[in-house]
Amino acid sequence: MKEKILKNCRIIDPSQKINEIGGILIDDNGKIKDLGKNVKISKSSTRTEEIDCDKRIAIPGIIDMNVFVGEPGFEYKENFRTLSQAALAGGVTSIVTMPNTKPIIDNVSMVDFIIRRGRDKAKVNLFPCASITRQKEGNQMTEFGLLKERGIIGFSDVNKTIQNTELMSRIMNYASDIDVLIMQHAEDYELARNSCINQSEVATRLGLQGVSDIAEKIIIERDLSLLSEYPCRYHINQISSKNSLDVIKKNKSNGIKFSTGVSINNLSLNQNDIGEFRTFLKLSPPLRSEEDRISLIEGIKNDLIDVIVSDHIPEDEESKRLPFAQAATGSIGIETLLSLALELYHNESLPLEKIIKCLTINPANILKINKGTLKEGSDADICIFDLEKPWVVKAEELKSKSKNTAIENRKLQGKVKMTFLNGDLAYSN
C-alpha cells in the first residue's frame, strides 16, 4: 500500500478535541501517521499519494451500533456485500450486527460462521452481537464467556426485552464478572402487546392500537434499579420519550453508570409524519410526539444520550406494503445516517462536534474498540463529507438491497464524498 496524505481538509476529531484545517498522513500500513494543521507533504516520501479534500470535513469512520444484516437466512433482504456498500456510502466503517438471523446467533458454531462469512464478504469492520438468551426466548442465558472468546462484542435480544426480573439480575451479575456489554431493548411486553404505533391522538384517528411510553419507562426504571445492585456494562439500545430521559437523568445524577442510544429516526421524525398509514414509518420504538423528539435532541446536548444509530432494518417491499398493523417493522438507514444527523446541525439543534462525537468516539468507548478516532497509530478509517451538498433521498438510488427507507424524497444537506478503510479508498462519490 502506498503512503497517502489527505490535504486541505477540515479535521474534526472529538476524541482529541481537534477542529482545524490541515492534513492527515496515512502510512503504508493503513495507520494514521500524523495529522493537523502542521502536517506538510515534505514530511512524507516522494512516493506519497496526495488527495486534495477541497476543505471538506474529515472525521473518524462512523460506528453504527444497531444494524441488521440478512446473512444467514434473510439474504433476500440484505447481505454482507450490499450492507457494506450502503455503509461505506454513508461514511460508516464499523458496524455492530444484531443476532436476529436465521438461525439466531446464540452458540459458538454460529459465531464462527458469521465471523468467517463477514471476513470473506464484508468490506467494513464487523462486530457481531449474540443473543442474551437462547433463541431470544427470554428464558435461558447464552454462554457469555465462550461467545466472548470467539469474538462477540456484546449481547442483545434485539427487539425483545428480558421480562423476567430474576433472570435479568443474573444476567447483569454474570456480565459484570466477565466484562461483557448487555444491550437492552426497553419495552414491557404486556403493555406493548399488539401495538404498532405511539399511543396518542394519531393512533386513535387511524384506528390503530398504540403503546404508551410507560412501557419503555418501566423497563428502564427496573433495569437501572438492578444495575445499582449488579453493576455491569449496560446499554439501552434506543430510547424514544421524554419520560425515559427523566429517569435516565435521575439515575446518572445518582452515579449509576450506563449508556444510552437513540435512533436517527426518532431524532428526525415524529408520529405526525406517519400521515395516512405510511407503513415505511412503522418502527420500534415507535415515532412519538414532537415534544418527545425535541426532548431527545436536548438529551444529546446534555449528555444523557451517548450514541446515535441508524437502526438499519431492511425489509422487502411486499412485507411493508400491507395494512399498517400487519406490515413489517423497521426501515433502512445506514447510508443516510450521517446526512440525516447533519440536519440537526443545519437547523441549529445540535453542535456539529456533538453529532460527530455520538457517531464516532462514544460508541467506540462503549464497545471498548480502538476505533472512532484519528489518533496517531490508529487505523485510518476516515469519512470525508461535504457539509453543504444538497441531495434528495431516492430509494432506488440507495445501495441497500431492500429499499424501505423512512425518508423517501427528503431533501438533505451534507453528503459523503470519500470513505477510507484501513487507509484504502473504499468509496468515492
LUMKEVO-995060 format. One record per residue (C-alpha): residue number from 0; residue in one letter; chain; x, y, z. Coordinates in steps of 0.2 Angstrom, whole numbers, always signed. Layout:
<recs>
[rec NUM,'a','A',[X,Y,Z]] ...
</recs>
This chain:
<recs>
[rec 0,'m','A',[+0,+0,+0]] [rec 1,'k','A',[+6,+17,-4]] [rec 2,'e','A',[+8,+31,+9]] [rec 3,'k','A',[-6,+44,+7]] [rec 4,'i','A',[-9,+62,+13]] [rec 5,'l','A',[-26,+69,+13]] [rec 6,'k','A',[-23,+88,+12]] [rec 7,'n','A',[-33,+104,+14]] [rec 8,'c','A',[-47,+96,+24]] [rec 9,'r','A',[-56,+102,+40]] [rec 10,'i','A',[-52,+89,+53]] [rec 11,'i','A',[-65,+86,+66]] [rec 12,'d','A',[-60,+73,+79]] [rec 13,'p','A',[-69,+74,+96]] [rec 14,'s','A',[-58,+61,+104]] [rec 15,'q','A',[-44,+74,+103]] [rec 16,'k','A',[-54,+90,+103]] [rec 17,'i','A',[-47,+94,+86]] [rec 18,'n','A',[-57,+106,+74]] [rec 19,'e','A',[-45,+113,+61]] [rec 20,'i','A',[-39,+114,+43]] [rec 21,'g','A',[-25,+103,+40]] [rec 22,'g','A',[-19,+86,+33]] [rec 23,'i','A',[-20,+68,+38]] [rec 24,'l','A',[-4,+57,+34]] [rec 25,'i','A',[-8,+39,+32]] [rec 26,'d','A',[+7,+27,+32]] [rec 27,'d','A',[+9,+12,+20]] [rec 28,'n','A',[+1,+0,+34]] [rec 29,'g','A',[-15,+10,+34]] [rec 30,'k','A',[-12,+19,+50]] [rec 31,'i','A',[-13,+37,+55]] [rec 32,'k','A',[+5,+43,+55]] [rec 33,'d','A',[+2,+62,+58]] [rec 34,'l','A',[-12,+75,+57]] [rec 35,'g','A',[-17,+93,+60]] [rec 36,'k','A',[-13,+110,+53]] [rec 37,'n','A',[+6,+107,+54]] [rec 38,'v','A',[+6,+92,+43]] [rec 39,'k','A',[+17,+95,+27]] [rec 40,'i','A',[+19,+85,+12]] [rec 41,'s','A',[+38,+87,+15]] [rec 42,'k','A',[+36,+75,+30]] [rec 43,'s','A',[+32,+61,+18]] [rec 44,'s','A',[+42,+52,+4]] [rec 45,'t','A',[+41,+57,-14]] [rec 46,'r','A',[+30,+41,-17]] [rec 47,'t','A',[+16,+48,-6]] [rec 48,'e','A',[-1,+49,-15]] [rec 49,'e','A',[-9,+67,-12]] [rec 50,'i','A',[-28,+68,-11]] [rec 51,'d','A',[-35,+86,-10]] [rec 52,'c','A',[-51,+86,+0]] [rec 53,'d','A',[-55,+104,-5]] [rec 54,'k','A',[-59,+110,+13]] [rec 55,'r','A',[-72,+96,+15]] [rec 56,'i','A',[-74,+89,+33]] [rec 57,'a','A',[-64,+74,+38]] [rec 58,'i','A',[-70,+63,+53]] [rec 59,'p','A',[-66,+46,+60]] [rec 60,'g','A',[-76,+32,+51]] [rec 61,'i','A',[-93,+31,+59]] [rec 62,'i','A',[-98,+17,+70]] [rec 63,'d','A',[-116,+11,+69]] [rec 64,'m','A',[-121,+1,+85]] [rec 65,'n','A',[-138,-6,+78]] [rec 66,'v','A',[-138,-14,+61]] [rec 67,'f','A',[-147,-30,+55]] [rec 68,'v','A',[-139,-40,+41]] [rec 69,'g','A',[-148,-53,+32]] [rec 70,'e','A',[-135,-67,+32]] [rec 71,'p','A',[-138,-80,+36]] [rec 72,'g','A',[-157,-84,+32]] [rec 73,'f','A',[-163,-67,+26]] [rec 74,'e','A',[-151,-64,+11]] [rec 75,'y','A',[-166,-58,+1]] [rec 76,'k','A',[-167,-43,+12]] [rec 77,'e','A',[-149,-39,+14]] [rec 78,'n','A',[-132,-47,+13]] [rec 79,'f','A',[-114,-43,+18]] [rec 80,'r','A',[-110,-36,+1]] [rec 81,'t','A',[-125,-24,-1]] [rec 82,'l','A',[-124,-19,+18]] [rec 83,'s','A',[-105,-15,+15]] [rec 84,'q','A',[-109,-4,+0]] [rec 85,'a','A',[-123,+5,+9]] [rec 86,'a','A',[-112,+8,+25]] [rec 87,'l','A',[-97,+15,+15]] [rec 88,'a','A',[-108,+26,+5]] [rec 89,'g','A',[-114,+33,+22]] [rec 90,'g','A',[-96,+35,+29]] [rec 91,'v','A',[-99,+20,+41]] [rec 92,'t','A',[-83,+9,+43]] [rec 93,'s','A',[-88,-1,+58]] [rec 94,'i','A',[-105,-10,+61]] [rec 95,'v','A',[-112,-19,+76]] [rec 96,'t','A',[-123,-33,+69]] [rec 97,'m','A',[-138,-39,+78]] [rec 98,'p','A',[-141,-58,+81]] [rec 99,'n','A',[-158,-60,+74]] [rec 100,'t','A',[-153,-70,+59]] [rec 101,'k','A',[-159,-87,+54]] [rec 102,'p','A',[-153,-97,+64]] [rec 103,'i','A',[-151,-85,+78]] [rec 104,'i','A',[-133,-81,+84]] [rec 105,'d','A',[-133,-89,+101]] [rec 106,'n','A',[-120,-103,+100]] [rec 107,'v','A',[-101,-105,+96]] [rec 108,'s','A',[-104,-113,+79]] [rec 109,'m','A',[-115,-98,+73]] [rec 110,'v','A',[-102,-86,+79]] [rec 111,'d','A',[-88,-94,+70]] [rec 112,'f','A',[-99,-94,+54]] [rec 113,'i','A',[-104,-76,+55]] [rec 114,'i','A',[-86,-70,+58]] [rec 115,'r','A',[-79,-81,+44]] [rec 116,'r','A',[-93,-75,+32]] [rec 117,'g','A',[-91,-57,+37]] [rec 118,'r','A',[-72,-58,+34]] [rec 119,'d','A',[-75,-65,+17]] [rec 120,'k','A',[-89,-55,+11]] [rec 121,'a','A',[-90,-39,+22]] [rec 122,'k','A',[-80,-23,+16]] [rec 123,'v','A',[-82,-15,+33]] [rec 124,'n','A',[-76,-18,+51]] [rec 125,'l','A',[-89,-31,+58]] [rec 126,'f','A',[-93,-33,+76]] [rec 127,'p','A',[-106,-46,+79]] [rec 128,'c','A',[-118,-47,+94]] [rec 129,'a','A',[-125,-63,+101]] [rec 130,'s','A',[-142,-65,+109]] [rec 131,'i','A',[-143,-63,+128]] [rec 132,'t','A',[-155,-78,+129]] [rec 133,'r','A',[-156,-94,+119]] [rec 134,'q','A',[-167,-91,+103]] [rec 135,'k','A',[-171,-74,+110]] [rec 136,'e','A',[-185,-83,+121]] [rec 137,'g','A',[-180,-74,+137]] [rec 138,'n','A',[-178,-90,+147]] [rec 139,'q','A',[-161,-96,+147]] [rec 140,'m','A',[-144,-86,+146]] [rec 141,'t','A',[-132,-90,+132]] [rec 142,'e','A',[-114,-94,+136]] [rec 143,'f','A',[-107,-77,+138]] [rec 144,'g','A',[-89,-82,+141]] [rec 145,'l','A',[-87,-94,+127]] [rec 146,'l','A',[-96,-82,+115]] [rec 147,'k','A',[-85,-68,+120]] [rec 148,'e','A',[-69,-78,+117]] [rec 149,'r','A',[-75,-82,+100]] [rec 150,'g','A',[-76,-63,+96]] [rec 151,'i','A',[-93,-57,+101]] [rec 152,'i','A',[-94,-39,+105]] [rec 153,'g','A',[-110,-38,+115]] [rec 154,'f','A',[-126,-47,+119]] [rec 155,'s','A',[-144,-41,+114]] [rec 156,'d','A',[-161,-49,+111]] [rec 157,'v','A',[-164,-36,+98]] [rec 158,'n','A',[-182,-31,+99]] [rec 159,'k','A',[-186,-42,+113]] [rec 160,'t','A',[-184,-37,+131]] [rec 161,'i','A',[-179,-48,+146]] [rec 162,'q','A',[-196,-48,+155]] [rec 163,'n','A',[-190,-59,+169]] [rec 164,'t','A',[-183,-48,+183]] [rec 165,'e','A',[-174,-63,+192]] [rec 166,'l','A',[-166,-68,+176]] [rec 167,'m','A',[-161,-50,+172]] [rec 168,'s','A',[-152,-49,+189]] [rec 169,'r','A',[-142,-65,+185]] [rec 170,'i','A',[-138,-58,+168]] [rec 171,'m','A',[-131,-42,+175]] [rec 172,'n','A',[-121,-51,+189]] [rec 173,'y','A',[-113,-63,+176]] [rec 174,'a','A',[-110,-49,+164]] [rec 175,'s','A',[-101,-40,+177]] [rec 176,'d','A',[-90,-55,+181]] [rec 177,'i','A',[-83,-57,+164]] [rec 178,'d','A',[-85,-39,+157]] [rec 179,'v','A',[-97,-40,+143]] [rec 180,'l','A',[-109,-27,+136]] [rec 181,'i','A',[-128,-30,+138]] [rec 182,'m','A',[-139,-21,+126]] [rec 183,'q','A',[-157,-20,+131]] [rec 184,'h','A',[-172,-16,+121]] [rec 185,'a','A',[-183,-7,+133]] [rec 186,'e','A',[-202,-11,+131]] [rec 187,'d','A',[-213,-20,+143]] [rec 188,'y','A',[-221,-34,+133]] [rec 189,'e','A',[-238,-34,+141]] [rec 190,'l','A',[-241,-16,+139]] [rec 191,'a','A',[-234,-16,+121]] [rec 192,'r','A',[-244,-32,+115]] [rec 193,'n','A',[-252,-30,+98]] [rec 194,'s','A',[-247,-12,+97]] [rec 195,'c','A',[-239,-4,+81]] [rec 196,'i','A',[-239,+15,+85]] [rec 197,'n','A',[-237,+28,+99]] [rec 198,'q','A',[-252,+29,+110]] [rec 199,'s','A',[-259,+46,+105]] [rec 200,'e','A',[-272,+56,+96]] [rec 201,'v','A',[-264,+50,+80]] [rec 202,'a','A',[-267,+32,+84]] [rec 203,'t','A',[-285,+35,+89]] [rec 204,'r','A',[-288,+44,+72]] [rec 205,'l','A',[-280,+30,+62]] [rec 206,'g','A',[-289,+17,+72]] [rec 207,'l','A',[-273,+8,+77]] [rec 208,'q','A',[-268,+1,+94]] [rec 209,'g','A',[-254,+11,+102]] [rec 210,'v','A',[-241,+9,+115]] [rec 211,'s','A',[-238,+21,+129]] [rec 212,'d','A',[-221,+27,+133]] [rec 213,'i','A',[-224,+20,+150]] [rec 214,'a','A',[-219,+3,+143]] [rec 215,'e','A',[-202,+9,+139]] [rec 216,'k','A',[-200,+19,+156]] [rec 217,'i','A',[-205,+4,+167]] [rec 218,'i','A',[-191,-7,+159]] [rec 219,'i','A',[-178,+7,+161]] [rec 220,'e','A',[-183,+10,+179]] [rec 221,'r','A',[-182,-8,+183]] [rec 222,'d','A',[-165,-11,+174]] [rec 223,'l','A',[-157,+4,+182]] [rec 224,'s','A',[-163,-1,+199]] [rec 225,'l','A',[-155,-18,+196]] [rec 226,'l','A',[-139,-10,+189]] [rec 227,'s','A',[-137,-1,+206]] [rec 228,'e','A',[-135,-19,+214]] [rec 229,'y','A',[-127,-28,+200]] [rec 230,'p','A',[-116,-15,+191]] [rec 231,'c','A',[-111,-21,+173]] [rec 232,'r','A',[-108,-13,+156]] [rec 233,'y','A',[-126,-9,+152]] [rec 234,'h','A',[-133,+0,+136]] [rec 235,'i','A',[-151,+5,+132]] [rec 236,'n','A',[-152,+2,+114]] [rec 237,'q','A',[-164,+16,+109]] [rec 238,'i','A',[-174,+27,+119]] [rec 239,'s','A',[-189,+37,+112]] [rec 240,'s','A',[-198,+48,+125]] [rec 241,'k','A',[-196,+62,+137]] [rec 242,'n','A',[-202,+51,+152]] [rec 243,'s','A',[-187,+39,+149]] [rec 244,'l','A',[-175,+54,+148]] [rec 245,'d','A',[-181,+60,+165]] [rec 246,'v','A',[-177,+43,+173]] [rec 247,'i','A',[-160,+42,+164]] [rec 248,'k','A',[-156,+60,+171]] [rec 249,'k','A',[-160,+55,+188]] [rec 250,'n','A',[-150,+39,+188]] [rec 251,'k','A',[-135,+47,+180]] [rec 252,'s','A',[-135,+61,+193]] [rec 253,'n','A',[-135,+47,+206]] [rec 254,'g','A',[-119,+40,+199]] [rec 255,'i','A',[-126,+24,+190]] [rec 256,'k','A',[-115,+20,+176]] [rec 257,'f','A',[-123,+15,+159]] [rec 258,'s','A',[-125,+21,+141]] [rec 259,'t','A',[-140,+25,+130]] [rec 260,'g','A',[-143,+26,+112]] [rec 261,'v','A',[-156,+34,+100]] [rec 262,'s','A',[-162,+30,+83]] [rec 263,'i','A',[-159,+44,+70]] [rec 264,'n','A',[-177,+41,+65]] [rec 265,'n','A',[-184,+47,+82]] [rec 266,'l','A',[-172,+62,+81]] [rec 267,'s','A',[-179,+67,+64]] [rec 268,'l','A',[-197,+61,+63]] [rec 269,'n','A',[-212,+61,+74]] [rec 270,'q','A',[-229,+52,+74]] [rec 271,'n','A',[-237,+65,+63]] [rec 272,'d','A',[-226,+60,+49]] [rec 273,'i','A',[-235,+44,+48]] [rec 274,'g','A',[-249,+53,+39]] [rec 275,'e','A',[-262,+41,+31]] [rec 276,'f','A',[-254,+24,+36]] [rec 277,'r','A',[-236,+27,+29]] [rec 278,'t','A',[-231,+9,+34]] [rec 279,'f','A',[-212,+13,+30]] [rec 280,'l','A',[-213,+23,+46]] [rec 281,'k','A',[-219,+9,+56]] [rec 282,'l','A',[-204,+7,+68]] [rec 283,'s','A',[-199,+0,+85]] [rec 284,'p','A',[-198,+10,+96]] [rec 285,'p','A',[-212,+20,+88]] [rec 286,'l','A',[-211,+38,+82]] [rec 287,'r','A',[-218,+48,+96]] [rec 288,'s','A',[-223,+66,+99]] [rec 289,'e','A',[-214,+82,+93]] [rec 290,'e','A',[-211,+86,+112]] [rec 291,'d','A',[-203,+69,+114]] [rec 292,'r','A',[-192,+72,+98]] [rec 293,'i','A',[-186,+89,+104]] [rec 294,'s','A',[-183,+81,+122]] [rec 295,'l','A',[-171,+68,+114]] [rec 296,'i','A',[-161,+81,+105]] [rec 297,'e','A',[-159,+90,+122]] [rec 298,'g','A',[-154,+73,+129]] [rec 299,'i','A',[-140,+73,+117]] [rec 300,'k','A',[-135,+91,+121]] [rec 301,'n','A',[-135,+87,+139]] [rec 302,'d','A',[-125,+70,+138]] [rec 303,'l','A',[-140,+60,+143]] [rec 304,'i','A',[-139,+51,+126]] [rec 305,'d','A',[-122,+44,+121]] [rec 306,'v','A',[-124,+37,+103]] [rec 307,'i','A',[-135,+39,+88]] [rec 308,'v','A',[-138,+24,+77]] [rec 309,'s','A',[-147,+20,+61]] [rec 310,'d','A',[-157,+6,+67]] [rec 311,'h','A',[-155,-2,+50]] [rec 312,'i','A',[-168,-15,+47]] [rec 313,'p','A',[-170,-20,+28]] [rec 314,'e','A',[-187,-27,+24]] [rec 315,'d','A',[-194,-32,+7]] [rec 316,'e','A',[-207,-21,-1]] [rec 317,'e','A',[-221,-34,+0]] [rec 318,'s','A',[-219,-35,+19]] [rec 319,'k','A',[-220,-16,+21]] [rec 320,'r','A',[-235,-13,+9]] [rec 321,'l','A',[-248,-21,+20]] [rec 322,'p','A',[-261,-14,+32]] [rec 323,'f','A',[-252,-4,+45]] [rec 324,'a','A',[-255,-17,+59]] [rec 325,'q','A',[-248,-32,+48]] [rec 326,'a','A',[-234,-23,+40]] [rec 327,'a','A',[-216,-27,+45]] [rec 328,'t','A',[-207,-15,+57]] [rec 329,'g','A',[-191,-6,+53]] [rec 330,'s','A',[-183,+4,+39]] [rec 331,'i','A',[-166,+5,+31]] [rec 332,'g','A',[-155,+20,+37]] [rec 333,'i','A',[-136,+16,+37]] [rec 334,'e','A',[-132,+26,+21]] [rec 335,'t','A',[-142,+41,+26]] [rec 336,'l','A',[-137,+41,+45]] [rec 337,'l','A',[-124,+55,+43]] [rec 338,'s','A',[-134,+66,+31]] [rec 339,'l','A',[-149,+65,+42]] [rec 340,'a','A',[-139,+68,+58]] [rec 341,'l','A',[-132,+84,+49]] [rec 342,'e','A',[-150,+91,+48]] [rec 343,'l','A',[-149,+93,+67]] [rec 344,'y','A',[-133,+104,+64]] [rec 345,'h','A',[-141,+114,+49]] [rec 346,'n','A',[-157,+118,+59]] [rec 347,'e','A',[-146,+123,+74]] [rec 348,'s','A',[-152,+110,+85]] [rec 349,'l','A',[-135,+102,+89]] [rec 350,'p','A',[-117,+107,+88]] [rec 351,'l','A',[-108,+98,+74]] [rec 352,'e','A',[-94,+91,+86]] [rec 353,'k','A',[-108,+84,+97]] [rec 354,'i','A',[-116,+75,+82]] [rec 355,'i','A',[-99,+68,+77]] [rec 356,'k','A',[-95,+63,+95]] [rec 357,'c','A',[-111,+52,+96]] [rec 358,'l','A',[-106,+44,+79]] [rec 359,'t','A',[-88,+40,+82]] [rec 360,'i','A',[-79,+40,+99]] [rec 361,'n','A',[-94,+37,+110]] [rec 362,'p','A',[-99,+21,+103]] [rec 363,'a','A',[-80,+16,+102]] [rec 364,'n','A',[-79,+19,+121]] [rec 365,'i','A',[-94,+9,+125]] [rec 366,'l','A',[-89,-6,+114]] [rec 367,'k','A',[-71,-4,+120]] [rec 368,'i','A',[-64,-5,+102]] [rec 369,'n','A',[-49,+5,+95]] [rec 370,'k','A',[-60,+15,+83]] [rec 371,'g','A',[-69,+31,+81]] [rec 372,'t','A',[-53,+42,+82]] [rec 373,'l','A',[-39,+49,+71]] [rec 374,'k','A',[-26,+47,+84]] [rec 375,'e','A',[-8,+43,+78]] [rec 376,'g','A',[-6,+25,+76]] [rec 377,'s','A',[-25,+21,+74]] [rec 378,'d','A',[-32,+13,+59]] [rec 379,'a','A',[-35,+25,+45]] [rec 380,'d','A',[-54,+23,+45]] [rec 381,'i','A',[-59,+41,+38]] [rec 382,'c','A',[-75,+49,+32]] [rec 383,'i','A',[-74,+64,+21]] [rec 384,'f','A',[-90,+73,+18]] [rec 385,'d','A',[-97,+89,+10]] [rec 386,'l','A',[-106,+98,+24]] [rec 387,'e','A',[-116,+109,+12]] [rec 388,'k','A',[-120,+97,-3]] [rec 389,'p','A',[-139,+96,-6]] [rec 390,'w','A',[-147,+80,-11]] [rec 391,'v','A',[-164,+71,-12]] [rec 392,'v','A',[-166,+53,-5]] [rec 393,'k','A',[-172,+42,-19]] [rec 394,'a','A',[-175,+24,-13]] [rec 395,'e','A',[-170,+17,-30]] [rec 396,'e','A',[-153,+25,-29]] [rec 397,'l','A',[-149,+18,-11]] [rec 398,'k','A',[-136,+4,-11]] [rec 399,'s','A',[-146,-7,+2]] [rec 400,'k','A',[-154,-22,-6]] [rec 401,'s','A',[-171,-18,+2]] [rec 402,'k','A',[-177,+0,-1]] [rec 403,'n','A',[-189,+3,+14]] [rec 404,'t','A',[-182,+20,+18]] [rec 405,'a','A',[-192,+30,+30]] [rec 406,'i','A',[-187,+47,+22]] [rec 407,'e','A',[-190,+44,+3]] [rec 408,'n','A',[-189,+61,-6]] [rec 409,'r','A',[-182,+70,+9]] [rec 410,'k','A',[-171,+85,+5]] [rec 411,'l','A',[-155,+83,+14]] [rec 412,'q','A',[-139,+94,+16]] [rec 413,'g','A',[-122,+86,+18]] [rec 414,'k','A',[-116,+70,+8]] [rec 415,'v','A',[-101,+58,+10]] [rec 416,'k','A',[-88,+61,-4]] [rec 417,'m','A',[-75,+48,+1]] [rec 418,'t','A',[-73,+34,+14]] [rec 419,'f','A',[-56,+26,+18]] [rec 420,'l','A',[-55,+9,+27]] [rec 421,'n','A',[-38,+5,+34]] [rec 422,'g','A',[-30,+18,+23]] [rec 423,'d','A',[-38,+12,+7]] [rec 424,'l','A',[-51,+22,-3]] [rec 425,'a','A',[-66,+11,-1]] [rec 426,'y','A',[-79,+23,-8]] [rec 427,'s','A',[-79,+39,-18]] [rec 428,'n','A',[-93,+50,-25]] 
</recs>
